[in-house]
Structure formats: structure tokens, C-alpha cells
Amino acid sequence: MRRVLITGANRGIGLALVRKFLNRGDQVFAGYRSMENSADLLDIAANNPGEVSAIPLDVANLTSILECVQLVTQQADRLDILVNNAAVHLGDEKLSMVKSDKLLRALQINAVGPVLVAQKFIDLLGAADQPLIINVSSEAGSVSKMEKFRGYGYYGSKAAENMYTRALAFDPETDGITVIAIHPGWVRTDMGGPEAPLSAADSAEGILKVIDALTPKDNGKFFTWEGREYPW
């Protein structure tokens, strides 16, 4: 049994990952930002006490992160897998529409948040035998693949998350922790929209297969949900 923390676990890919980890017998700590759209997660936690703990967690709020650390520490002596999944897409924008507060909000949640969560959970991660940090990124963060205009906020924040993933991977303070970024595919979620070809369950299944196949030599890599390496 592995101890797993998933941020943004109340819907979409995050909720699908909760179900997948639960079904295979892992202990899941499921972070959610607000009660809104969290009914399914709360039901899962209520029906699986000791196996799934739904914990308030706003990755843009340091106090919330520290409170989450305290709650997890009360229930586990280690953290085997951290899945940084929480993210926002605040809409596409051309240059004339750009507003600094929206850019900063996207950066705070999508890029800075995963770093701060990793920072505050470093002791619990360090107590595991083969700890993993999985940053759910996006092909939208690939600088080399952006060959036409797509926008600023989401794309820039995901590119920053990818760079922060590399920084986490090679930071001496994370020695022994395998850190990767993963593109979950174009998924039918509130963010991906109804036309996306991939279900959240299938994306989550692919992500788990990638996680299970990871070794320390994969540290600092960028994968797709299908297990292919993706260009930065």
C-alpha cells in the first residue's frame, strides 16, 4: 500500500486518479479547494474511511498547504507519491486582453503551487523508499511545440511548471525523489471540454501505468499519459 496525495482531486482527472488508487488498495489523501463540485469526492471519502481522506487544500494559499501537511502527518508517516494535479485555465487571450492579475493567478496555481506543496511535504516524501513527484502538466507547456499563437496565461504557466519540474528534479534537496511532468492528454473535463477524445478514467489509467514504470533514471523527464517522452 502506498500513500498518495493528489491535489485538485474533486473532479476530472484528479477524481479519476482517486478512484484508481483506491481500487488498487492505496491510501489516498485527496485535496480539494472548495466544497463546490466536490460532492462525489466527499461521498467516496465517507464510504471509504481510512482509505480516502478528503482534505481542504488551496495550493495558492500557504496556510492551507501547511494545514494539509498537518492532517496528512496525523495519518501517515510517509508519502510515497505526490500528484500535483490542481490547475486553472482562465481563458485564452490576445495581447490586448492580457491582465496581470490573471497571468499571476495562473502562475500561482499552475506553477508556484506545485513547488510549494513539494516543499512542505518534503519530509514525508523523504521518509518513503522510492518517492515520486508527478506534476500533471500539459502539451500546452511545451515551448518547442508552440508553433502558432494560442494564448498567454495557461500556456506560460504550464511552461513555467515544466521548468520548475526540472528544477525540482535536480535540486540537491530532492535527491532520491523521482520527479516528472506528464501530459494527461486532451480529456473530457470542465477544462478540456466535451469534444475532447479521452475520458478522465482512461487518462488516469495511463498516468498510473507511467507511474508504475518509473525508475530513478526517469528523473526530470516529460511524459505523455501513453508513456512517450514529450519535447520540452
ROGUBA-411038 format. One record per residue: x, y, z of N, C-alpha, C in turn; residue in three letters. Coordinates in steps of 0.001 Angstrom, whole numbers, plus 500000, padded with zeros to 6 digits. Each point is the difference from the previous one (the first is absolute). Layout:
N
XYZXYZXYZala;...
//
This chain:
232
500845498803500000499155501197500000500874501239500000met;499713500901499063500741501252499939499115501152500465arg;500652500985500595499299501211500425500115501034498893arg;498859500515499572499956500883498835499244501275500342val;500576501146499644499298501279500106499729500514498599leu;498741500343499744499594500549498707499389501366500233ile;500529501021499351499393501324500080498963500144498884thr;499023500874500213498939500157499008499266498689499760gly;499660499310501082499487498629499903498485499903499990ala;499313501118499915498538499965500140499262499757498690asn;500678500046498863499315499784498735501015499683498908arg;499498499632498843500852499779498844501054498932500213gly;501195500285499530501107499050500086500334499695501457ile;499968501010500851500321499793501409499073498995500654gly;498693500136499763499029499084500581500171498596499419leu;500283499919498700500235498697499378501229499324500606ala;501020500771500306501186499439500645499686499507501403leu;499172500732500730499580499546501328499392498608499898val;499085499824499056499327498710499834500995498900499625arg;500931500302499111500970498992499558500908499568501146lys;500538500958500728500882499654501123499226499235501082phe;498773500423500274499182499319500997499753498551499607leu;499647499785498736499657498659499537501170499036500077asn;501215500515500000501139499093500088500569499908501412arg;499321500627500949500349499790501395500944501009500613gly;500211501134499341500864501035500557499205500903500943asp;500709500677500883499376500988500881500097501359499329gln;498866500651499829499941501222499199499634501199500858val;500786501045499875499690501304500582499606500901498836phe;498739500392499971499436500695498855499743501461500340ala;500777500877499411499867501419500270498953500652499115gly;499174500833500607498995500737499227499962501436500504tyr;499798500944499066500092501419500365498750500507500690arg;498820499555499554498749500478500591498953498894499926ser;498909500178500730498923499015500015499289499922498651met;500077501083499228499332500021498704500569498911499096glu;499123499233499382500381498916499087500825498909500678asn;499838499834501305500777498996500739499131498890500578ser;498716499955499647499084499034500602500448498564499749ala;500445499686498778500406498631499682501206499582500836asp;500968500900500121501180499694500806499627499789501457leu;499168500857500540499612499883501399499231498702500251leu;499208499565499022499293498729500134500994498833500024asp;500990500056499126501009498938499958500733499926501338ile;500367501150500537500706500026501283499120499464501129ala;498727500391499989499087499544501054499786498492499952ala;500022499434498806499753498566499831501269499158500122asn;501149500663500093501275499279500086500889500598501092asn;499522500016501237500788500596501089501320499264500200pro;501046500775500209501312499414500174500720499705498702gly;499244500004498905500598499751498678500076501270499163glu;498968500820500089499990501290499305499669501093501005val;500866500999500092499764501167500853499882501227499112ser;498835500634500017499799501245499255500455501159500877ala;500975500762499504500629501049500801499936501336499261ile;499489501046500638500041501320499357501440500384499676pro;500227500412498763501354500369499584499934500984498842leu;500378501225500279500128501045498978501496500196499762asp;500483499572498848501442500030499754500542501418499830val;499102500978499918500424501390499916500036500670501365ala;499739499215501055499928500545501349500935499215500907asn;501062500641500480501010499306500796499410499428501290leu;499109500742500649499376499498501219499234498713499730thr;499278499962498894499249498808499625500933498822499766ser;501120500239499354500973498928499754500534499459501321ile;500353500891500914500546499572501293498964499228500814leu;498743500408499928498948499270500706499819498613499400glu;500147499890498699499907498705499341501143499092500449cys;501211500549500078501148499231500477499720499443501391val;499453500834500867499713499584501372499002498843500024gln;498952500084499175498977498960499971500542498686499435leu;500815500102498962500591498786499431500961499364500992val;500789500814500670500977499488500967499323499247501147thr;498783500397500338499257499312501055499580498590499583gln;499990499729498694499502498720499508501059499135499321gln;501159500575499697501021499250499272501386500455500415ala;500940499058499991501381500325500345500874500197498779asp;499393499903498828500738500227498764499011500354498888arg;500532500533498899499212500258498806500770499420498821leu;499417499000499361500684499325498897499867500746498678asp;498835500586499772499740500665498720499272501315500245ile;500534501071499444499322501295499965499597500269498560leu;498705500139499764499502500332498666499506501437500021val;500762500897499418499608501410499898499093500151498782asn;498697499943500251499018500007498916499190501288499933asn;499891500729501096499176501218500015500476501002498948ala;499049500547499253500357500950498945498776500827499620ala;500260501132499382498925500846499473500335500420498575val;498950500195499225500120500601498664499012501154499999his;500529501214500048499147501179500162499569500618498682leu;500177499252498906499543500477498707501137500462499113gly;499812499814498707501006500457499040499919501512499851asp;501103500605499634500018501443499875501055500444498989glu;499650501042499238500987500640499140500655501127500791lys;501026500607499427500800500986500714499145501120500586leu;499021500473499231499171501118500467499124499623501189ser;499822498696500234499127499537501071500758499596501262met;501318499973499934500796499502501117499847500896501225val;499770499366501159499935500707501281500956499322500966lys;500768500808500700501050499446500856499447499086501083ser;498832500333500557499480499178501083499655498594499524asp;499496499867498764499692498682499465501270499204499723lys;501023500665499459501267499313499754500615499509501306leu;499988500858500994500601499638501290499205498906500696leu;498675500031499863499169498965500605500317498631499393arg;500108499965498663500339498745499328501376499505500423ala;500964500893500089501343499615500429499993499486501436leu;499250500665500876499974499617501401499461498583500180gln;498913499686499330499369498693500173500718498915499201ile;500282500278498727500516498962499110501490499728500149asn;500767500992500412501455499838500044500575500119501407ala;499655501078500709500557500212501339499390499005500992val;498708499741499882499319499090500910500677498643500121gly;500292499317498888500669498703500098501348500058500717pro;500728501086499822501294500132500675499798500129501509val;499049500832500408499762500200501432499449498741500662leu;499134499278499298499490498744500565501147499012500172val;500861499893498989501170499116500107500899500429501152ala;500201501290500131500862500529501067499482499600501379gln;498720500160500224499440499756501329499819498505500295lys;499947499167498967499864498559500208501330499270499849phe;501108500731499923501289499382499725500402498990501076ile;499683500271501252500383499065501065499237498682499881asp;498711500067499740499215498781499836500435499233498750leu;500309500715498931500500499347498788501349499334500264leu;500844500686500748501317499467500301499975498758500858gly;498881499760500681499873498819500853499590498760499221ala;499634500159498718499597498863499172501221499360499340ala;499844498756499564501116499283499390500319500507498595asp;498987500165499174500199500458498625498951501067499676gln;500119501169500619498962501019499848499963500596498592pro;498803500416499623499773500574498679499254501315500118leu;500369500970499168499220501215499807499562500021498543ile;498691500004499787499421499976498666499298501339499765ile;500533500821499134499369501275499675499157499824498743asn;498689500084500167499101499882498855500063501320499239val;500739499981498922500229501195499202499098499956498763ser;500550500323498833499216500011498772500934500200498813ser;499555499501498860500746500314498777500004501506499758glu;499056500697500607499939501457499867501226500677500590ala;500736499304500861501204500569500589501260499745499220gly;499881499303498862501178499729499171500345501219499159ser;501118500617500302500430501186499247500301499633498554val;500679498877499790500424499621498652498828499607499100ser;498866499614500590498857499574499192498978501113499773lys;500233501173500576499063501104499789500381500722498707met;499347499609498923500345500491498666498977500975499438glu;498991500327500813499033501025499631499495500628501277lys;499351501147499879499507500688501197498879499205500648phe;500107499828501322498963499288500745499548500778501233arg;500811500888500512499627500755501183501185500217500908gly;499742500607501153501067500362500923499906499272501345tyr;498907500200500707499931499577501398500217498521500232gly;499153499162499409500101498564500235501305499447499433tyr;500331500417498798501174499457499318501291500426500684tyr;500067501254500378501188500471500713500152499346501353gly;498880499797500704500075499389501329500396498531499918ser;499557499308498966500382498598499835501460499869499567lys;500477500949499205501423500004499669500831500229501259ala;499532500903500863500693500237501268499959498753500873ala;498859499313500029499910498771500777501000498958499500glu;500156499926498686500970499053499450501421500337500441asn;500346501267499975501335500395500457500170499735501489met;498968500272500770500068499722501437500107498497500260tyr;499392499196499131500148498549500119501460499599499844thr;500655500573499003501425499719499796500814500478501197arg;499641501162500530500723500519501165499824499072501201ala;498773499557500235499747499066501098500767498696499802leu;500075499558498753500654498726499720501487500028500341ala;500627501140499783501455500077500162500441500779501234phe;499041500438500804500322500689501246500662499007500960asp;501153500326500571500637499082500954499095499628501167pro;499057500864500354499117499716501131498912498980499678glu;499849499643498711499041498950499629500733498733499553thr;501257499894500349500762498807499630499296498747500503asp;499836499027499126499301498777500359498527500004499644gly;499479501152499580498609500113499568499976500095498477ile;499223499161499361499849500069498546498880500972499663thr;500336501005499208499056501076499666499790500020498490val;498746499965499571499708500091498568498819500938499769ile;499870500433498742498784500669499525499280499035499079ala;498681500106499948499238499112499120498877500771499316ile;499854499744498712498884500546499228498869498977500045his;498839500353500573498940499013500200499153499723498771pro;500299500666498891499166499888498813498908501066499987gly;499275500046498891498859500918499894498789499257500557trp;499558500428501171499057499220500802498660500724500121val;498935499219499988498650500552500167499780500387501459arg;500375501217500324499805500559501336499431501398499831thr;499764500683501107499544501388499913501011500840499231asp;501295499694500174501034500749499301500151499547498558met;499973498690499774500234499466498664498824500139499063gly;498794500046500554498808500155499186499413498680499527gly;498755500016499517499288498781499631500506499342498725pro;500765500724499171500467499443498737501314499235500149glu;500604500044501170501270499302500197499802498501499802ala;500976499321499393499831498580499660500229499030501145pro;500577500458501101500458499097501056499177500190501269leu;499570498908500613499286500089501272500990500198501140ser;499522500558501095500864500194501166500489498651500524ala;499152498975499954500390498675500489501126499412499170ala;499921500147498679501058499461499141501305500765500188asp;499896501317500158501199500801500263500644499568501310ser;499189499845501039500513499591501306500647498623499933ala;499399499089499247500572498659499849501380500080499339glu;500119500850498985501292500175499349501030500613500925gly;499585500986500776500911500642500950500513498988501012ile;499117499129500486500430498981500962501005499037499390leu;499802499639498737500952499110499341501371500663499894lys;500015501300499703501272500728499952500646500009501381val;499208500298501023500518500038501370500613498655500387ile;499298498924499677500469498674500388501299499610499302asp;500247500572498840501191499633499233501202500896500302ala;499813501040500826501086500941500245501152499380500781leu;501201500417499631501210499657500741500787501296500194thr;501001500002500863500781501223500214500604500590498737pro;500232499179498978500585500535498760499013500891499236lys;498725499963500390498992500845499352499909501378500635asp;500787500244501022499953501286500697500188501161499020asn;499093500978500079500112501191499171499439499874498606gly;499256498931499721499460499799498656498555500493499899lys;499547500147498756498649500466499678499347498899499166phe;498950499389500533499322498887499338498590500383499588phe;499455499248499051498566500049499731499324498902500817thr;498704500045500085499236498982500725500177498625499372trp;500479499958498758500227498735499318501417499464500251glu;500813500761500762501337499536500320501083500434499036gly;499656500870499035501002500519499070500654501253500580arg;501266500189499750500641501252500395499521501122499083glu;499793501166500594499469501141499248501051501110500000tyr;500110500748498903501018501061499944499656501175500915pro;501032500545500613499812501161500857499704501249499171trp;
//
